[in-house]
Amino acid sequence: MGHTVITPATRPTGAVVIVDPRGNAVKLVALTFATGLAMAGAAQAEDPQALLRKYDCTICHANDEAKTGPAFVDTAAKYRGNPQAAATLAAVVRKGAHGGGPWPMPPSPQVPAADARKIARYILALRK
């Protein structure tokens, strides 16, 4: 005997419930919790290059060539040796800046601080 699944369409509370063969409702709290943990883990595991694409950094920047903005390797070279480089660059990602080029980098306040730090560490690790 299998389990019966009662979906939100057939249950007025909107909850998904599994009913075991004896007619007992089994709540999905553990499954919901595990799914949430898996999704959080996937978000944390997002690699820096994916973040650069997600936040459109690659429209103006590339790892080793200047576009509208400087190449990331040139940015890394500029900050090399600066103990505050990661924090400074993460702030530039979120607040924007006007460097030596003709166009200012616009602020990206939608980038969470944790993602900005990941992006900054990635950029600073690049070498020519």
C-alpha positions, -999 to 999 in steps of 0.1 A, spaced: 0 0 0 14 34 -9 10 69 5 -17 93 -7 -6 129 -14 -31 156 -6 -21 188 -24 -31 224 -17 -58 221 -43 -76 193 -24 -69 206 11 -83 240 21 -54 250 43 -31 250 14 -7 226 30 7 195 12 1 165 34 10 128 29 -14 103 43 0 69 53 -18 36 45 -35 38 80 -50 72 72 -26 92 94 -15 125 80 23 129 79 34 165 80 62 176 57 81 198 83 113 177 81 112 177 43 105 214 42 134 221 66 158 199 46 148 216 13 154 250 29 188 240 40 197 226 6 186 258 -11 206 279 14 237 258 8 233 262 -30 231 300 -26 262 300 -4 281 278 -28 275 302 -57 309 307 -73 323 342 -78 322 340 -116 285 332 -114 280 362 -91 298 384 -116 273 373 -142 243 375 -119 250 411 -110 260 421 -145 296 430 -137 307 413 -169 289 439 -190 317 464 -182 345 442 -169 364 411 -179 392 392 -161 421 402 -184 409 429 -208 396 464 -203 361 470 -215 340 500 -204 356 494 -170 391 482 -161 401 445 -163 398 427 -130 435 418 -131 443 456 -133 420 462 -104 438 435 -84 472 450 -92 460 484 -81 450 471 -46 478 445 -42 496 450 -9 467 470 6 455 452 38 421 469 34 418 459 -2 389 433 2 368 456 23 375 486 0 367 467 -32 335 452 -17 324 487 -8 331 499 -44 310 471 -57 280 482 -36 285 520 -36 301 526 -70 332 548 -77 348 570 -102 382 558 -111 406 570 -138 384 562 -168 358 584 -184 328 565 -169 320 561 -132 311 527 -119 274 529 -108 265 517 -73 250 482 -70 232 483 -37 213 451 -46 244 431 -42 244 416 -7 275 425 14 285 388 15 284 385 -23 304 417 -27 331 403 -4 332 371 -24 335 391 -57 362 413 -41 383 383 -29 380 367 -64 392 398 -82 421 403 -57 433 368 -63 437 373 -101 472 378 -115 485 388 -149 
